[in-house]
């Protein structure tokens, strides 16, 4: 399952760090951040259901804030 999310990040370097941080989270098969469009495309592992997707994204956001920037945002709720 693939989903696209609107994000907020203020520099390209932080966008790269967000992408790296998202790809480290269990349940994420592949994440790509596009700084120009302020979007994150996430492909989830096969065992992630629509019901558990927000839990995975909670972890993605937490990891992004820890590794990239405290004020980055992912609009998924």
Backbone bond lengths (Angstrom), bond angles and torsions (degrees), N, CA, C in turn:
res aa  C-N    CA-C-N  psi(-1)  N-CA   C-N-CA  omega(-1)  CA-C   N-CA-C  phi
1 X - - - 1.432 - - 1.528 107.95 -
2 X 1.324 115.70 135.17 1.462 121.89 178.74 1.517 109.34 -118.88
3 X 1.319 115.53 142.15 1.460 122.19 176.90 1.521 109.01 -138.43
4 X 1.316 115.47 150.13 1.461 122.14 176.19 1.525 107.95 -114.85
5 X 1.331 115.74 133.88 1.460 121.31 -177.35 1.519 110.18 -125.71
6 X 1.314 115.98 139.94 1.453 121.44 172.50 1.531 106.81 -75.70
7 X 1.336 115.85 139.59 1.465 120.64 -179.79 1.525 109.99 -128.77
8 X 1.326 115.18 165.57 1.456 121.47 168.31 1.521 106.97 -126.74
9 X 1.306 115.03 124.70 1.464 122.71 173.71 1.524 105.73 -153.39
10 X 1.333 117.59 144.26 1.466 118.78 -170.24 1.526 116.25 -101.39
11 X 1.335 118.11 0.79 1.465 118.09 175.54 1.524 110.64 -152.74
12 X 1.312 116.35 156.72 1.458 121.88 -177.27 1.524 111.64 -64.99
13 X 1.324 117.26 -35.80 1.453 120.58 178.82 1.530 110.82 -63.17
14 X 1.317 116.95 -42.69 1.471 120.49 177.75 1.524 110.49 -66.76
15 X 1.318 117.91 -34.59 1.466 121.29 176.80 1.527 109.96 -62.11
16 X 1.328 116.97 -41.54 1.467 120.55 176.95 1.522 111.23 -63.62
17 X 1.321 116.66 -40.62 1.466 120.55 178.17 1.528 110.82 -66.51
18 X 1.344 116.40 -36.58 1.466 120.09 176.56 1.523 110.46 -61.51
19 X 1.317 115.90 -43.81 1.457 120.59 179.99 1.528 110.31 -61.01
20 X 1.314 117.09 -46.53 1.467 120.97 178.63 1.526 110.83 -61.13
21 X 1.328 116.52 -44.32 1.462 121.24 -178.66 1.525 111.12 -64.42
22 X 1.323 117.64 -40.86 1.464 121.56 -179.70 1.526 110.50 -64.44
23 X 1.308 116.51 -39.50 1.461 120.42 -178.16 1.528 113.35 -70.40
24 X 1.312 118.07 -12.97 1.465 122.52 178.27 1.527 112.82 -85.34
25 X 1.324 117.87 -11.46 1.466 121.82 -173.48 1.526 110.88 -84.21
26 X 1.326 115.45 134.67 1.465 120.92 176.19 1.522 109.27 -61.28
27 X 1.315 115.79 134.83 1.461 121.07 -179.14 1.517 112.96 102.05
28 X 1.335 116.48 -14.82 1.464 121.26 177.92 1.521 108.16 -99.74
29 X 1.319 115.68 120.36 1.463 120.46 177.02 1.525 109.54 -81.88
30 X 1.337 116.46 -43.36 1.463 121.40 -179.98 1.520 108.93 -159.23
31 X 1.314 116.16 135.33 1.466 121.85 175.63 1.519 108.60 -129.21
32 X 1.323 115.69 137.02 1.460 122.27 178.73 1.520 107.93 -130.24
33 X 1.330 116.15 126.57 1.461 121.63 178.58 1.521 108.69 -106.80
34 X 1.329 115.32 131.79 1.457 121.68 176.17 1.522 107.66 -112.61
35 X 1.329 116.00 107.40 1.460 120.60 -177.86 1.523 112.11 -65.19
36 X 1.317 117.49 -35.66 1.470 120.80 -177.45 1.531 112.11 -65.37
37 X 1.323 117.29 -38.12 1.466 120.15 -179.35 1.525 112.52 -98.20
38 X 1.336 116.75 -5.72 1.464 122.98 -176.67 1.529 111.29 54.13
39 X 1.338 114.47 51.97 1.463 121.23 178.56 1.520 110.41 -132.31
40 X 1.317 114.43 148.44 1.456 122.28 173.36 1.524 107.32 -120.72
41 X 1.309 116.64 121.61 1.458 122.01 175.31 1.521 107.64 -100.30
42 X 1.320 115.10 124.48 1.460 120.83 -175.91 1.518 109.18 -121.02
43 X 1.328 115.44 128.14 1.459 121.69 169.99 1.520 106.39 -105.12
44 X 1.321 115.82 122.39 1.456 121.50 -176.42 1.527 110.73 -91.89
45 X 1.327 115.44 154.02 1.460 121.37 173.20 1.528 108.74 -61.51
46 X 1.322 116.51 158.14 1.461 121.90 -175.97 1.521 113.90 -61.36
47 X 1.331 117.78 -29.04 1.463 120.05 -177.44 1.531 114.09 -83.34
48 X 1.333 118.39 -2.36 1.467 121.57 177.11 1.525 108.11 -83.32
49 X 1.332 115.12 123.35 1.459 121.42 -179.91 1.528 109.62 -99.66
50 X 1.327 117.57 166.11 1.472 118.88 175.22 1.531 112.09 -56.89
51 X 1.323 116.61 -30.24 1.469 120.26 -179.81 1.531 112.12 -72.66
52 X 1.334 118.65 -30.89 1.464 121.11 -177.86 1.528 112.74 -99.58
53 X 1.317 117.32 -4.00 1.469 121.15 -177.53 1.535 111.96 -59.14
54 X 1.342 118.17 -41.88 1.468 119.91 -179.83 1.523 111.98 -65.71
55 X 1.326 117.38 -32.06 1.467 120.05 176.80 1.523 110.09 -65.19
56 X 1.318 116.64 -41.64 1.467 120.58 176.87 1.522 109.27 -63.12
57 X 1.329 116.90 -43.71 1.463 120.00 -179.18 1.529 112.15 -67.68
58 X 1.329 118.18 -30.24 1.471 120.77 172.73 1.523 109.84 -58.47
59 X 1.324 115.98 -44.02 1.468 120.95 179.56 1.528 111.31 -69.31
60 X 1.321 116.64 -37.55 1.467 120.08 176.60 1.528 109.75 -60.43
61 X 1.326 117.05 -48.67 1.467 120.68 -179.55 1.522 111.28 -61.84
62 X 1.318 116.80 -43.70 1.466 120.78 179.53 1.529 110.52 -60.29
63 X 1.337 117.01 -44.32 1.458 121.05 -179.45 1.531 110.77 -68.24
64 X 1.315 117.22 -38.14 1.469 120.67 178.72 1.525 110.90 -64.17
65 X 1.315 116.57 -41.93 1.475 119.59 -179.98 1.522 111.06 -67.75
66 X 1.313 116.48 -31.59 1.468 120.39 179.53 1.534 110.69 -74.20
67 X 1.326 118.03 -41.17 1.459 121.75 -172.41 1.519 114.73 -97.91
68 X 1.331 117.73 -23.75 1.467 119.60 -174.73 1.521 111.41 -108.83
69 X 1.325 116.36 -70.81 1.454 120.22 -173.18 1.525 108.69 -158.01
70 X 1.329 116.64 135.10 1.467 120.99 -178.56 1.526 113.60 -60.35
71 X 1.334 116.65 -29.98 1.461 118.50 -175.46 1.530 114.46 -101.91
72 X 1.332 117.57 12.66 1.463 119.13 175.29 1.525 108.25 -68.18
73 X 1.315 116.71 156.62 1.453 121.01 -177.64 1.516 110.34 -142.23
74 X 1.315 115.96 146.50 1.457 123.59 172.66 1.526 105.74 -127.32
75 X 1.311 116.67 122.31 1.461 121.40 -177.16 1.522 109.33 -92.58
76 X 1.327 116.15 97.16 1.458 121.29 -175.76 1.510 113.66 -129.28
77 X 1.299 119.05 -2.94 1.474 121.49 179.98 1.497 110.82 -111.87
